[in-house]
């Protein structure tokens, strides 16, 4: 029973991280219908920026984290303005192929600068943050991941639902022509979606870096798992991304704990194939109907 509860706690913490990362993926798709294959690259960029600031530059952790978020937010704006915006009137395949090119560019750039080694952040989480209940031990890393993931999801959910910019973004996602006719700045909403997605990627990239170490290949692999997460929850569904992330996190940890660690790595893609065969629009996705 203790082993089960230990895996359950780790799975929920990991699931919240997947949900947080998938939030940015779903946000971009909901606003522009683009599958962002550069998601893992943005996670790696945020993780390595924090590594450079905290280890190489020796900045205080709080300042390094704040600068990482600011830099990632700015990077998202620049990517949308200079790369995605010129393709706004093109067919979607151009934008999707562009994100694939950006993913390869990020991977190549980070590999050139940092190599393929695994780096570690300085230990800055207090051990008092860890929890122990009987034989169940939850490390400070997983507790921090759960807290930061949950708080971030709540804050972004409130922003998306109640703030004026969040309402504009939702209106653009639901009906772009109607939002444009009402005076909503559609291009600004697109840019904000990319900026927030890059910021979310930085947060999740840093947290994954604390758990697994900072590696270009590992973070890109984790970023690729966001596709099964959002497909399971429903493309463009925020609550679906949260549920899909928690579900995939639990499936991974229970598979690794009770069956095989090698099978654990492919479990998200097994879910992806299954959900595409059984329910292609996911748990909360909307079925599109077109008139002939």
N, C-alpha and C positions, 0 to 999 in steps of 0.2 A: 504493500500500500504506500509506503514511504517513497519507493522508487517511482510509482505512478504519479504521486503528487509532485515529486521533484521534476519529472518530465513535463507535467502539466504547467507548472510555474514557468519553466524555461520556454515552453512552447508559446505561452501567452505573451511573454516578454518579446520573443522573436516575432510573433505575429503582429504586435503593435508596431514594431520597426518596419515590417513589410507593409503594413497598412499606411504608415506615415509616408514611406517612399512611394507607394502606389497612388497616394493622393495627388502627387504632382503629375504622374502619368495620366490619371483620369481627368485631371483639370485641363491639361493640354488637349486631350482628345475631345472633351466636352465642348471646349471653346472653338477648336479649329478642325476637328475630325482627323487629326494627324497622329499616327502611331510614332511616338518618339523613341527611336532606337538609340538615341544618344543619352538615354536616361542613366545607364551605368557609367558612362563617361562623365556626366555631371556629378554623380556621386563621388567618383574617383577624384575629380577636380577639387571638390570641397574638402575631401579627406586629406589630400596632399597639400592644399593651401594651409589647412590647420596644422599639418605636420611641419611645414616650412616655418610658419610663424611661431609655433610653440617650441620647436626643437632647434631649428637652425638659427632663427632670430632671437630666441630666448625670451619672447614676450610673455607676460602673465597670461594664464590660461583663459581668464574671462575676456581679456582684451583680444587675444588671438581668436577666440571663438566669435566675438562680435565682428571683428574684421573679416573673418571667413564668411559669415553670413552676409555682410555688406558686399563683399567682393562677388559672391555667388549670385546675389540678387542683381547686381549690376551686369554680370555676365549673361544672365537670362535676358535682360533688356537688350543687350547688344546683339545677342544671337537672333532674337526676333526681328530687330530693326534691320540688320545688315544681311542676314541670311534668309530668314523666312518671309519677311515682308515683300521682297521682290517677286516671290512666287505666289502671292496671295490670289492672283487671278488665274494661275495655272491649275492643271489637274492635280489631284491629291498625290498621285504617284511621284511627282517631282519633289514635293515636300518630304514625303516618306523616305525617298532615296537620299535627300539632303541630310536628314537626321542620321541615316546609316553612315554617310560620309563623315559627318561630324563625330560620330562614335569612333570611327577608325582614326580620325585626326587626333582626338583626345587621347586615345590609347597610345598612338605613336609618339605624341609629344611627351606624355608622362613617362613612357618607357625610356625615351631618349634622355630625359632629365634625371629620373630616379632609378632607372633600371628595372629589372623584374624581381628585385628583392622584396622581402616582407619587413616592414618597419613597425616599430612600436611607439606609442605615445608615452610621454612621461606619466608615471602613476600620480594622478591627482584626485582620484575618487577616495573619500575617507572610508576606512574599513567599517566604521560605525553604520554605514549605509547598508551593509549586508544584513540579511535576515536569517535567523536560525530558529526552527520550530521542530523540536524533537530531533529526528535524524535528517530532516530536510534543511539543506543549506542553499540559500539563494545569494549568489555573489553580488557585490556592490555594482558590478557592471550591468547585470540583468535588472537589478532594482532601478538603477539610473535609466536604463533603456525603457523600462515600463513607465516610469514617471514622466520622462521627457517626451516619449511617444504619446502618452495619453494627454498630457497638457497641450502639446502641439496640435494634436487632432482636434481638441476642444476649441482652441483659439482660432484655428483656421476654419473650423465649422461655423463658429460665431461670426467671423469676418465674412465668410461666404454667404451667410444667411441674412445678416442684419446690417452690415455696413453698406454705404451707398455704392462704393466700388464693387463690392461683392454682388449686390443686386444688379448692377450694370453687367457684370460678367455673366451672371445667370441669364439675363435677358438676351445677351448676345448668343449664348450657348443654345437657348431655346428657339430663338427666331431672329436671325441676323438682319433680314430686311426690315422687320418690324422695329427692332431696336434702333436701326439706322434712321428710320423715318421719325422716331421719337427723339432724335438728337443725341443718342448714345455714341460716344467716340469708340467705334469698333476696333480701330487699330490700337488704341491705348489699352483696351481690354485684352486684346491678344498679347500685347507686350507685357502687361501685368501678369497674365497667366503664365507666361514663360519665366518671368522673374520670380514669381512665387514658387513655381515648380523647381527652379534651380536652387532656391533657398531651402526648400524641403529636401532636395537631394543632398545638399551640404550637411544638413542636420543628420539625416539617416546615414550618410557616408561616414561622418565622424563617429557615430555610435557603432556602426559595423566595424570601423577601424579599431575601436576600443576592444570589441569582442574578439575579432578574428585577426587583428593586425592589418596594417595598411599595405595593400598590394593592388597593383593595377589590374591584374588578371582576376583576382578574387572579387573585387568590387564590380568589375564589368560583368562577371558571371552572376552576381547577385542582382544587378540591374536588369539582366535578361529575365530573371524570375518574375519581374513585375508584370510581364505579359500574361502568364498563367493566373496571377493574382487578379488582374483587372478583367480578364476574360471570365473567370469564375464569378466575380461579383457583378459583372455587366459593364461593358465599355461605357465610360462617361458617367457612371453612377458613383457618387462620393461614398454613400453608405455601403455600396457594393464593394468598393475598394477596401473599406475597413473590415468588413466581414470576410472578404476573400483573403486579406492579409493574415488575419487571425487563424482562419481555417488552414491555410497553407503552412503557417508556422507550427501549428499543432500537428498536422500530418507529418511534417518533416521530423520533428523531435520524437514523436511516437514511433515512426518508422525506424529512425536511427537507434532508438532505445530498445525496441523489441524485435526488430527484424535484421536490418543491416545498415551500416553507415554508408555503404556505396549506393544502396537503393534509395537512401534518403536524398541524395543529390538529384536523382531523376524523378522523384515523386511529384514535384510541381508540374513537370511536363506530361506525366501520366495523367494527372488531373486535367491538364489542358486538352489533351486528345479526347479524354472521356467527355468533358463538358461540351466540346465542339460537336461531338457526335450526338449527345443527348439533348442538350439545351444550348444552342449556339449563342443565344443572346445573354446567357448568364442568369444569375439569380435575380438581379434587379434591372437588367437591360430591357429596353423597350423594343418590341418587334416593329420594324419599319414595313409599312405597306405602301405600295405604289400603284396608281391607277394606270391602266394601259392607255 
